[in-house]
Structures are given as structure tokens and as C-alpha cells.
Amino acid sequence: EFGGLPLLGIKGVSIIGHGSSDARAVKNAIRAAMTNIEHDLPRRIAEGLTKLGSA
């Protein structure tokens, strides 16, 4: 059902799915990727890590 989990540590959005994912899971993984892109997740994570490093 979940489709996959984000792969963190890269400059971009990548969702890793399970090899036995069905069509519904793949659809949900694509939706998760789109949500991450819409919310600019990679930039926000990088900014948060930068703030933590300078604290």
C-alpha cells in the first residue's frame, strides 16, 4: 500500500519500492514522490541540516 520510502542523502527525490509492489503501491510511490517535490523536500532537508550544523 505505501509503495516505497524516500531515499535520503541525494540531491533530488527518489522513492525506493519493494520488488513485489503491485500497481496500487507503485501509484502511491509516485504520489509520494510528487508530494516531496511539491513541498521542496530536498532543499528543506538541506537547510535543516545546515542549521543543525551551525548550532
C-alpha distance matrix in Angstrom:
0.0 3.8 5.5 8.6 11.4 14.7 17.7 20.6 24.2 24.5 26.0 23.2 19.5 17.4 13.8 13.4 10.6 10.6 13.0 11.2 8.2 8.3 9.3 6.4 4.7 8.5 9.1 7.0 8.9 12.0 11.7 11.6 14.6 16.4 16.2 17.6 20.3 21.2 21.7 23.7 21.8 23.7 27.1 26.3 25.3 28.5 30.6 29.4 30.2 33.5 34.3 33.5 35.7 38.6 38.5
3.8 0.0 3.8 5.7 7.9 11.1 14.3 16.9 20.6 21.0 22.6 19.9 16.2 14.3 10.7 10.7 8.8 9.7 12.9 12.2 9.2 10.4 11.1 8.5 5.7 8.4 9.1 6.0 6.7 10.2 9.9 8.7 11.7 13.9 13.5 14.3 17.3 18.4 18.6 20.4 18.3 20.1 23.5 22.6 21.5 24.7 26.9 25.6 26.4 29.7 30.6 29.8 32.0 34.9 34.8
5.5 3.8 0.0 3.8 7.3 10.2 12.9 16.1 19.5 19.4 21.0 18.1 14.5 12.1 8.4 8.1 5.6 7.2 10.0 9.9 6.6 8.3 8.9 7.4 3.8 5.2 7.1 5.2 4.4 8.0 9.1 8.3 10.3 12.9 13.4 14.0 16.4 18.1 18.8 20.0 18.1 19.4 23.0 22.8 21.6 24.5 26.9 26.1 26.6 29.8 31.1 30.5 32.3 35.3 35.6
8.6 5.7 3.8 0.0 3.8 6.8 9.3 12.5 16.0 16.1 18.1 15.6 12.1 9.5 5.7 5.1 4.1 6.6 10.0 11.0 8.6 11.3 12.2 11.2 7.5 7.8 10.0 7.9 5.4 8.9 10.3 8.2 9.4 12.8 13.1 12.6 15.2 17.5 17.7 18.3 16.0 16.8 20.5 20.4 18.8 21.5 24.2 23.3 23.4 26.7 28.2 27.4 29.0 32.1 32.6
11.4 7.9 7.3 3.8 0.0 3.8 6.5 9.2 12.9 13.6 15.7 13.7 10.5 8.4 5.4 5.4 6.8 9.2 12.7 14.2 12.2 15.0 15.9 14.6 11.0 11.3 13.0 10.4 7.7 10.7 11.5 8.4 9.3 12.8 12.5 11.1 14.1 16.5 16.0 16.3 13.5 14.1 17.8 17.5 15.5 18.2 20.9 19.8 19.8 23.2 24.6 23.7 25.3 28.4 28.9
14.7 11.1 10.2 6.8 3.8 0.0 3.8 6.0 9.6 10.1 12.0 10.2 7.2 5.8 4.4 6.2 9.0 12.0 15.1 17.2 15.2 17.8 18.1 17.1 13.8 13.2 14.5 12.1 9.0 10.9 11.7 8.3 7.9 11.5 11.2 8.8 11.5 14.3 13.6 13.3 10.3 10.5 14.2 14.2 12.3 14.7 17.6 16.9 16.8 19.9 21.6 21.0 22.4 25.5 26.3
17.7 14.3 12.9 9.3 6.5 3.8 0.0 3.8 6.8 7.3 10.1 9.2 7.4 5.5 5.9 6.5 10.1 12.8 15.5 18.2 16.8 19.8 20.4 19.9 16.4 15.5 17.2 15.4 11.9 13.5 14.9 11.7 10.5 14.0 14.2 11.3 13.2 16.5 15.8 14.6 11.6 10.4 14.2 14.8 12.2 13.8 17.2 16.8 15.9 18.8 21.1 20.3 21.1 24.4 25.5
20.6 16.9 16.1 12.5 9.2 6.0 3.8 0.0 3.8 5.7 8.5 8.6 8.0 7.8 9.1 10.3 13.8 16.5 19.2 21.9 20.4 23.4 23.8 23.1 19.7 18.8 20.2 18.0 14.8 16.1 17.0 13.5 12.2 15.3 14.8 11.4 13.2 16.3 14.9 13.2 10.0 8.2 11.6 12.0 9.0 10.4 13.8 13.3 12.1 15.1 17.4 16.6 17.3 20.6 21.8
24.2 20.6 19.5 16.0 12.9 9.6 6.8 3.8 0.0 3.8 6.9 8.7 9.6 9.9 12.0 13.0 16.7 19.3 21.7 24.7 23.5 26.5 26.9 26.4 23.1 21.9 23.3 21.5 18.1 19.0 20.1 16.8 15.0 17.8 17.6 13.9 15.0 18.2 16.7 14.3 11.5 8.6 11.3 12.4 9.3 9.1 12.9 12.9 11.0 13.3 16.2 15.6 15.5 18.7 20.5
24.5 21.0 19.4 16.1 13.6 10.1 7.3 5.7 3.8 0.0 3.8 5.7 7.5 8.1 11.2 12.6 16.4 19.3 21.3 24.4 23.1 25.9 25.9 25.7 22.6 20.9 22.2 20.8 17.3 17.5 19.0 16.2 13.6 16.2 16.7 13.1 13.3 16.8 16.0 13.3 11.2 7.9 10.6 12.7 10.5 10.0 13.7 14.7 13.2 14.9 18.1 18.1 17.9 20.8 22.9
26.0 22.6 21.0 18.1 15.7 12.0 10.1 8.5 6.9 3.8 0.0 3.8 7.1 9.2 12.7 14.9 18.5 21.8 23.8 26.7 25.0 27.4 26.9 26.8 24.0 21.9 22.7 21.5 18.2 17.7 18.9 16.5 13.5 15.2 15.9 12.3 11.6 15.0 14.4 11.1 10.0 6.4 8.3 11.3 10.1 9.0 12.4 14.2 13.3 14.4 17.5 18.3 18.1 20.5 22.9
23.2 19.9 18.1 15.6 13.7 10.2 9.2 8.6 8.7 5.7 3.8 0.0 3.8 6.6 10.1 12.9 16.2 19.8 21.7 24.4 22.4 24.5 23.7 23.5 20.9 18.7 19.2 18.2 15.0 14.1 15.3 13.2 9.9 11.6 12.6 9.3 8.4 12.0 12.1 9.2 8.4 5.9 8.6 11.3 10.7 10.8 13.8 15.4 15.3 16.7 19.4 20.3 20.7 23.0 25.1
19.5 16.2 14.5 12.1 10.5 7.2 7.4 8.0 9.6 7.5 7.1 3.8 0.0 3.8 6.8 10.1 13.1 16.7 18.9 21.3 19.0 21.0 20.2 19.8 17.2 15.2 15.6 14.5 11.3 10.6 11.8 9.6 6.4 8.7 9.9 6.9 6.8 10.6 10.9 9.2 7.9 6.9 10.3 12.0 11.4 12.6 15.5 16.4 16.6 18.7 20.9 21.5 22.4 24.9 26.5
17.4 14.3 12.1 9.5 8.4 5.8 5.5 7.8 9.9 8.1 9.2 6.6 3.8 0.0 3.8 6.5 9.7 13.2 15.3 17.9 15.9 18.2 17.9 17.8 14.9 12.9 14.1 13.2 9.5 9.7 11.8 9.6 6.9 10.2 11.6 9.2 9.9 13.5 14.0 12.7 11.0 10.1 13.7 15.2 13.9 15.2 18.4 18.9 18.6 21.0 23.4 23.4 24.2 27.1 28.6
13.8 10.7 8.4 5.7 5.4 4.4 5.9 9.1 12.0 11.2 12.7 10.1 6.8 3.8 0.0 3.8 6.4 10.0 12.5 14.7 12.5 14.9 14.9 14.6 11.5 9.9 11.5 10.2 6.5 7.9 10.0 7.7 6.4 10.1 11.3 9.7 11.4 14.4 14.9 14.5 12.5 12.5 16.2 17.0 15.6 17.6 20.6 20.5 20.4 23.2 25.2 24.9 26.1 29.1 30.2
13.4 10.7 8.1 5.1 5.4 6.2 6.5 10.3 13.0 12.6 14.9 12.9 10.1 6.5 3.8 0.0 3.8 6.9 9.3 11.9 10.6 13.7 14.5 14.7 11.1 10.0 12.7 11.6 8.1 10.3 12.8 10.7 10.0 13.7 14.8 13.3 15.1 18.2 18.5 18.2 15.8 15.5 19.3 20.0 18.0 19.9 23.2 22.8 22.2 25.2 27.3 26.6 27.6 30.8 31.8
10.6 8.8 5.6 4.1 6.8 9.0 10.1 13.8 16.7 16.4 18.5 16.2 13.1 9.7 6.4 3.8 0.0 3.8 6.4 8.4 6.8 10.0 11.3 11.6 8.1 7.4 10.7 9.9 7.1 9.9 12.4 11.1 11.3 14.7 15.9 15.2 17.2 19.9 20.5 20.7 18.5 18.7 22.5 22.9 21.2 23.4 26.4 25.9 25.6 28.7 30.6 29.8 31.0 34.2 35.0
10.6 9.7 7.2 6.6 9.2 12.0 12.8 16.5 19.3 19.3 21.8 19.8 16.7 13.2 10.0 6.9 3.8 0.0 3.8 5.5 5.4 9.1 11.6 12.2 8.8 9.1 12.7 12.1 10.1 13.2 15.5 14.3 14.9 18.2 19.3 18.8 20.9 23.4 24.0 24.3 21.9 22.1 25.9 26.2 24.2 26.4 29.5 28.7 28.2 31.4 33.3 32.1 33.3 36.7 37.3
13.0 12.9 10.0 10.0 12.7 15.1 15.5 19.2 21.7 21.3 23.8 21.7 18.9 15.3 12.5 9.3 6.4 3.8 0.0 3.8 5.6 8.9 11.5 13.2 10.5 10.2 14.0 14.4 12.5 14.9 17.7 17.1 17.3 20.4 22.0 21.6 23.3 25.9 26.8 26.9 24.9 24.8 28.6 29.2 27.3 29.2 32.5 31.9 31.2 34.3 36.4 35.3 36.2 39.7 40.5
11.2 12.2 9.9 11.0 14.2 17.2 18.2 21.9 24.7 24.4 26.7 24.4 21.3 17.9 14.7 11.9 8.4 5.5 3.8 0.0 3.8 6.4 9.8 11.3 9.3 10.0 13.5 13.9 13.1 15.7 18.0 17.8 18.7 21.5 22.8 23.0 24.9 27.2 28.1 28.7 26.7 27.1 30.9 31.2 29.4 31.7 34.7 34.0 33.6 36.8 38.6 37.5 38.7 42.1 42.7
8.2 9.2 6.6 8.6 12.2 15.2 16.8 20.4 23.5 23.1 25.0 22.4 19.0 15.9 12.5 10.6 6.8 5.4 5.6 3.8 0.0 3.8 6.8 7.8 5.5 6.4 9.8 10.2 9.7 12.2 14.4 14.5 15.6 18.1 19.4 20.0 21.9 23.9 25.0 25.8 24.0 24.8 28.5 28.7 27.3 29.8 32.6 31.9 31.9 35.1 36.7 35.9 37.3 40.5 41.1
8.3 10.4 8.3 11.3 15.0 17.8 19.8 23.4 26.5 25.9 27.4 24.5 21.0 18.2 14.9 13.7 10.0 9.1 8.9 6.4 3.8 0.0 3.8 5.5 5.3 6.4 8.7 10.0 10.7 12.6 14.4 15.4 16.8 18.6 20.1 21.3 22.9 24.5 26.0 27.2 25.8 26.9 30.4 30.6 29.6 32.2 34.8 34.2 34.6 37.7 39.2 38.6 40.2 43.3 43.8
9.3 11.1 8.9 12.2 15.9 18.1 20.4 23.8 26.9 25.9 26.9 23.7 20.2 17.9 14.9 14.5 11.3 11.6 11.5 9.8 6.8 3.8 0.0 3.8 5.5 5.1 6.1 8.6 9.8 10.6 12.4 14.2 15.4 16.6 18.4 20.0 21.2 22.5 24.5 25.8 24.9 26.2 29.5 29.9 29.3 31.8 34.3 34.0 34.7 37.6 39.1 38.8 40.5 43.4 44.0
6.4 8.5 7.4 11.2 14.6 17.1 19.9 23.1 26.4 25.7 26.8 23.5 19.8 17.8 14.6 14.7 11.6 12.2 13.2 11.3 7.8 5.5 3.8 0.0 3.8 5.5 5.1 6.2 8.7 10.0 10.6 12.3 14.4 15.4 16.5 18.4 20.1 20.9 22.6 24.3 23.4 25.1 28.4 28.3 27.8 30.7 32.9 32.3 33.2 36.2 37.4 37.1 39.1 41.9 42.2
4.7 5.7 3.8 7.5 11.0 13.8 16.4 19.7 23.1 22.6 24.0 20.9 17.2 14.9 11.5 11.1 8.1 8.8 10.5 9.3 5.5 5.3 5.5 3.8 0.0 3.8 5.4 5.0 6.2 8.7 9.8 10.4 12.4 14.2 15.2 16.5 18.4 19.8 21.0 22.5 21.0 22.5 26.0 25.8 25.0 27.8 30.2 29.5 30.2 33.3 34.6 34.1 35.9 38.8 39.2
8.5 8.4 5.2 7.8 11.3 13.2 15.5 18.8 21.9 20.9 21.9 18.7 15.2 12.9 9.9 10.0 7.4 9.1 10.2 10.0 6.4 6.4 5.1 5.5 3.8 0.0 3.8 5.4 5.0 6.3 8.6 9.7 10.6 12.4 14.2 15.3 16.7 18.4 20.1 21.1 20.0 21.1 24.5 25.0 24.3 26.8 29.3 29.1 29.6 32.5 34.1 33.9 35.5 38.3 39.1
9.1 9.1 7.1 10.0 13.0 14.5 17.2 20.2 23.3 22.2 22.7 19.2 15.6 14.1 11.5 12.7 10.7 12.7 14.0 13.5 9.8 8.7 6.1 5.1 5.4 3.8 0.0 3.8 5.4 5.2 6.3 8.7 10.0 10.6 12.4 14.4 15.5 16.5 18.5 20.0 19.4 21.1 24.2 24.4 24.3 26.9 29.1 29.0 30.0 32.8 34.1 34.2 36.0 38.6 39.3
7.0 6.0 5.2 7.9 10.4 12.1 15.4 18.0 21.5 20.8 21.5 18.2 14.5 13.2 10.2 11.6 9.9 12.1 14.4 13.9 10.2 10.0 8.6 6.2 5.0 5.4 3.8 0.0 3.8 5.4 4.9 6.1 8.6 9.7 10.4 12.3 14.2 15.1 16.4 18.2 17.2 19.2 22.3 22.1 21.8 24.7 26.8 26.3 27.4 30.3 31.4 31.3 33.4 36.0 36.4
8.9 6.7 4.4 5.4 7.7 9.0 11.9 14.8 18.1 17.3 18.2 15.0 11.3 9.5 6.5 8.1 7.1 10.1 12.5 13.1 9.7 10.7 9.8 8.7 6.2 5.0 5.4 3.8 0.0 3.8 5.4 5.0 6.3 8.6 9.8 10.6 12.4 14.2 15.4 16.5 15.2 16.6 19.9 20.1 19.5 22.1 24.5 24.2 25.0 27.8 29.3 29.1 30.9 33.6 34.3
12.0 10.2 8.0 8.9 10.7 10.9 13.5 16.1 19.0 17.5 17.7 14.1 10.6 9.7 7.9 10.3 9.9 13.2 14.9 15.7 12.2 12.6 10.6 10.0 8.7 6.3 5.2 5.4 3.8 0.0 3.8 5.4 5.1 6.2 8.6 9.9 10.6 12.2 14.3 15.3 14.8 16.2 19.3 19.9 19.9 22.2 24.4 24.7 25.7 28.1 29.7 30.0 31.7 34.2 35.1
11.7 9.9 9.1 10.3 11.5 11.7 14.9 17.0 20.1 19.0 18.9 15.3 11.8 11.8 10.0 12.8 12.4 15.5 17.7 18.0 14.4 14.4 12.4 10.6 9.8 8.6 6.3 4.9 5.4 3.8 0.0 3.8 5.4 5.0 6.2 8.6 9.8 10.4 12.3 14.1 13.8 16.1 18.8 18.8 19.2 21.9 23.7 23.7 25.2 27.7 28.8 29.2 31.3 33.5 34.2
11.6 8.7 8.3 8.2 8.4 8.3 11.7 13.5 16.8 16.2 16.5 13.2 9.6 9.6 7.7 10.7 11.1 14.3 17.1 17.8 14.5 15.4 14.2 12.3 10.4 9.7 8.7 6.1 5.0 5.4 3.8 0.0 3.8 5.4 5.1 6.2 8.7 9.8 10.7 12.3 11.1 13.3 16.3 16.0 16.0 18.9 20.7 20.5 21.8 24.5 25.6 25.8 27.8 30.3 30.8
14.6 11.7 10.3 9.4 9.3 7.9 10.5 12.2 15.0 13.6 13.5 9.9 6.4 6.9 6.4 10.0 11.3 14.9 17.3 18.7 15.6 16.8 15.4 14.4 12.4 10.6 10.0 8.6 6.3 5.1 5.4 3.8 0.0 3.8 5.4 5.1 6.2 8.6 10.0 10.5 9.8 11.2 14.2 14.8 14.9 17.2 19.4 19.7 20.7 23.1 24.7 25.2 26.8 29.2 30.2
16.4 13.9 12.9 12.8 12.8 11.5 14.0 15.3 17.8 16.2 15.2 11.6 8.7 10.2 10.1 13.7 14.7 18.2 20.4 21.5 18.1 18.6 16.6 15.4 14.2 12.4 10.6 9.7 8.6 6.2 5.0 5.4 3.8 0.0 3.8 5.4 5.1 6.1 8.6 9.7 10.3 12.3 14.6 15.2 16.1 18.4 20.0 20.6 22.2 24.3 25.6 26.5 28.3 30.3 31.4
16.2 13.5 13.4 13.1 12.5 11.2 14.2 14.8 17.6 16.7 15.9 12.6 9.9 11.6 11.3 14.8 15.9 19.3 22.0 22.8 19.4 20.1 18.4 16.5 15.2 14.2 12.4 10.4 9.8 8.6 6.2 5.1 5.4 3.8 0.0 3.8 5.4 5.0 6.1 8.5 8.6 11.5 13.6 13.2 14.3 17.1 18.2 18.4 20.4 22.6 23.4 24.3 26.5 28.4 29.0
17.6 14.3 14.0 12.6 11.1 8.8 11.3 11.4 13.9 13.1 12.3 9.3 6.9 9.2 9.7 13.3 15.2 18.8 21.6 23.0 20.0 21.3 20.0 18.4 16.5 15.3 14.4 12.3 10.6 9.9 8.6 6.2 5.1 5.4 3.8 0.0 3.8 5.6 5.3 6.1 5.2 7.8 10.3 10.2 10.9 13.5 15.0 15.3 17.0 19.2 20.3 21.2 23.1 25.2 26.0
20.3 17.3 16.4 15.2 14.1 11.5 13.2 13.2 15.0 13.3 11.6 8.4 6.8 9.9 11.4 15.1 17.2 20.9 23.3 24.9 21.9 22.9 21.2 20.1 18.4 16.7 15.5 14.2 12.4 10.6 9.8 8.7 6.2 5.1 5.4 3.8 0.0 3.8 5.4 5.0 6.3 8.0 9.7 10.7 12.2 13.9 15.4 16.6 18.2 19.8 21.2 22.6 24.2 25.9 27.2
21.2 18.4 18.1 17.5 16.5 14.3 16.5 16.3 18.2 16.8 15.0 12.0 10.6 13.5 14.4 18.2 19.9 23.4 25.9 27.2 23.9 24.5 22.5 20.9 19.8 18.4 16.5 15.1 14.2 12.2 10.4 9.8 8.6 6.1 5.0 5.6 3.8 0.0 3.8 5.5 7.8 10.5 11.3 11.5 13.7 15.8 16.3 17.4 19.7 21.1 22.0 23.6 25.6 27.0 28.0
21.7 18.6 18.8 17.7 16.0 13.6 15.8 14.9 16.7 16.0 14.4 12.1 10.9 14.0 14.9 18.5 20.5 24.0 26.8 28.1 25.0 26.0 24.5 22.6 21.0 20.1 18.5 16.4 15.4 14.3 12.3 10.7 10.0 8.6 6.1 5.3 5.4 3.8 0.0 3.8 5.4 8.8 9.1 8.3 10.7 13.2 13.3 14.0 16.6 18.2 18.6 20.2 22.4 23.7 24.5
23.7 20.4 20.0 18.3 16.3 13.3 14.6 13.2 14.3 13.3 11.1 9.2 9.2 12.7 14.5 18.2 20.7 24.3 26.9 28.7 25.8 27.2 25.8 24.3 22.5 21.1 20.0 18.2 16.5 15.3 14.1 12.3 10.5 9.7 8.5 6.1 5.0 5.5 3.8 0.0 3.8 5.8 5.8 6.3 8.8 10.4 11.0 12.4 14.6 15.7 16.8 18.6 20.3 21.7 22.9
21.8 18.3 18.1 16.0 13.5 10.3 11.6 10.0 11.5 11.2 10.0 8.4 7.9 11.0 12.5 15.8 18.5 21.9 24.9 26.7 24.0 25.8 24.9 23.4 21.0 20.0 19.4 17.2 15.2 14.8 13.8 11.1 9.8 10.3 8.6 5.2 6.3 7.8 5.4 3.8 0.0 3.8 5.5 5.1 6.0 8.5 9.8 10.4 12.2 14.1 15.3 16.4 18.2 20.1 21.1
23.7 20.1 19.4 16.8 14.1 10.5 10.4 8.2 8.6 7.9 6.4 5.9 6.9 10.1 12.5 15.5 18.7 22.1 24.8 27.1 24.8 26.9 26.2 25.1 22.5 21.1 21.1 19.2 16.6 16.2 16.1 13.3 11.2 12.3 11.5 7.8 8.0 10.5 8.8 5.8 3.8 0.0 3.8 5.5 5.2 6.2 8.7 10.0 10.7 12.3 14.3 15.4 16.5 18.6 20.2
27.1 23.5 23.0 20.5 17.8 14.2 14.2 11.6 11.3 10.6 8.3 8.6 10.3 13.7 16.2 19.3 22.5 25.9 28.6 30.9 28.5 30.4 29.5 28.4 26.0 24.5 24.2 22.3 19.9 19.3 18.8 16.3 14.2 14.6 13.6 10.3 9.7 11.3 9.1 5.8 5.5 3.8 0.0 3.8 5.5 5.1 6.1 8.6 9.9 10.5 12.3 14.3 15.3 16.7 18.5
26.3 22.6 22.8 20.4 17.5 14.2 14.8 12.0 12.4 12.7 11.3 11.3 12.0 15.2 17.0 20.0 22.9 26.2 29.2 31.2 28.7 30.6 29.9 28.3 25.8 25.0 24.4 22.1 20.1 19.9 18.8 16.0 14.8 15.2 13.2 10.2 10.7 11.5 8.3 6.3 5.1 5.5 3.8 0.0 3.8 5.4 5.1 6.1 8.6 9.8 10.6 12.3 14.2 15.5 16.6
25.3 21.5 21.6 18.8 15.5 12.3 12.2 9.0 9.3 10.5 10.1 10.7 11.4 13.9 15.6 18.0 21.2 24.2 27.3 29.4 27.3 29.6 29.3 27.8 25.0 24.3 24.3 21.8 19.5 19.9 19.2 16.0 14.9 16.1 14.3 10.9 12.2 13.7 10.7 8.8 6.0 5.2 5.5 3.8 0.0 3.8 5.4 5.1 6.2 8.6 9.9 10.5 12.3 14.4 15.5
28.5 24.7 24.5 21.5 18.2 14.7 13.8 10.4 9.1 10.0 9.0 10.8 12.6 15.2 17.6 19.9 23.4 26.4 29.2 31.7 29.8 32.2 31.8 30.7 27.8 26.8 26.9 24.7 22.1 22.2 21.9 18.9 17.2 18.4 17.1 13.5 13.9 15.8 13.2 10.4 8.5 6.2 5.1 5.4 3.8 0.0 3.8 5.4 5.2 6.1 8.7 9.9 10.5 12.5 14.4
30.6 26.9 26.9 24.2 20.9 17.6 17.2 13.8 12.9 13.7 12.4 13.8 15.5 18.4 20.6 23.2 26.4 29.5 32.5 34.7 32.6 34.8 34.3 32.9 30.2 29.3 29.1 26.8 24.5 24.4 23.7 20.7 19.4 20.0 18.2 15.0 15.4 16.3 13.3 11.0 9.8 8.7 6.1 5.1 5.4 3.8 0.0 3.8 5.5 5.0 6.2 8.7 9.8 10.7 12.4
29.4 25.6 26.1 23.3 19.8 16.9 16.8 13.3 12.9 14.7 14.2 15.4 16.4 18.9 20.5 22.8 25.9 28.7 31.9 34.0 31.9 34.2 34.0 32.3 29.5 29.1 29.0 26.3 24.2 24.7 23.7 20.5 19.7 20.6 18.4 15.3 16.6 17.4 14.0 12.4 10.4 10.0 8.6 6.1 5.1 5.4 3.8 0.0 3.8 5.4 5.1 6.3 8.6 10.1 10.7
30.2 26.4 26.6 23.4 19.8 16.8 15.9 12.1 11.0 13.2 13.3 15.3 16.6 18.6 20.4 22.2 25.6 28.2 31.2 33.6 31.9 34.6 34.7 33.2 30.2 29.6 30.0 27.4 25.0 25.7 25.2 21.8 20.7 22.2 20.4 17.0 18.2 19.7 16.6 14.6 12.2 10.7 9.9 8.6 6.2 5.2 5.5 3.8 0.0 3.8 5.4 5.0 6.1 8.7 10.0
33.5 29.7 29.8 26.7 23.2 19.9 18.8 15.1 13.3 14.9 14.4 16.7 18.7 21.0 23.2 25.2 28.7 31.4 34.3 36.8 35.1 37.7 37.6 36.2 33.3 32.5 32.8 30.3 27.8 28.1 27.7 24.5 23.1 24.3 22.6 19.2 19.8 21.1 18.2 15.7 14.1 12.3 10.5 9.8 8.6 6.1 5.0 5.4 3.8 0.0 3.8 5.4 5.1 6.4 8.8
34.3 30.6 31.1 28.2 24.6 21.6 21.1 17.4 16.2 18.1 17.5 19.4 20.9 23.4 25.2 27.3 30.6 33.3 36.4 38.6 36.7 39.2 39.1 37.4 34.6 34.1 34.1 31.4 29.3 29.7 28.8 25.6 24.7 25.6 23.4 20.3 21.2 22.0 18.6 16.8 15.3 14.3 12.3 10.6 9.9 8.7 6.2 5.1 5.4 3.8 0.0 3.8 5.4 5.3 6.2
33.5 29.8 30.5 27.4 23.7 21.0 20.3 16.6 15.6 18.1 18.3 20.3 21.5 23.4 24.9 26.6 29.8 32.1 35.3 37.5 35.9 38.6 38.8 37.1 34.1 33.9 34.2 31.3 29.1 30.0 29.2 25.8 25.2 26.5 24.3 21.2 22.6 23.6 20.2 18.6 16.4 15.4 14.3 12.3 10.5 9.9 8.7 6.3 5.0 5.4 3.8 0.0 3.8 5.5 5.2
35.7 32.0 32.3 29.0 25.3 22.4 21.1 17.3 15.5 17.9 18.1 20.7 22.4 24.2 26.1 27.6 31.0 33.3 36.2 38.7 37.3 40.2 40.5 39.1 35.9 35.5 36.0 33.4 30.9 31.7 31.3 27.8 26.8 28.3 26.5 23.1 24.2 25.6 22.4 20.3 18.2 16.5 15.3 14.2 12.3 10.5 9.8 8.6 6.1 5.1 5.4 3.8 0.0 3.8 5.6
38.6 34.9 35.3 32.1 28.4 25.5 24.4 20.6 18.7 20.8 20.5 23.0 24.9 27.1 29.1 30.8 34.2 36.7 39.7 42.1 40.5 43.3 43.4 41.9 38.8 38.3 38.6 36.0 33.6 34.2 33.5 30.3 29.2 30.3 28.4 25.2 25.9 27.0 23.7 21.7 20.1 18.6 16.7 15.5 14.4 12.5 10.7 10.1 8.7 6.4 5.3 5.5 3.8 0.0 3.8
38.5 34.8 35.6 32.6 28.9 26.3 25.5 21.8 20.5 22.9 22.9 25.1 26.5 28.6 30.2 31.8 35.0 37.3 40.5 42.7 41.1 43.8 44.0 42.2 39.2 39.1 39.3 36.4 34.3 35.1 34.2 30.8 30.2 31.4 29.0 26.0 27.2 28.0 24.5 22.9 21.1 20.2 18.5 16.6 15.5 14.4 12.4 10.7 10.0 8.8 6.2 5.2 5.6 3.8 0.0
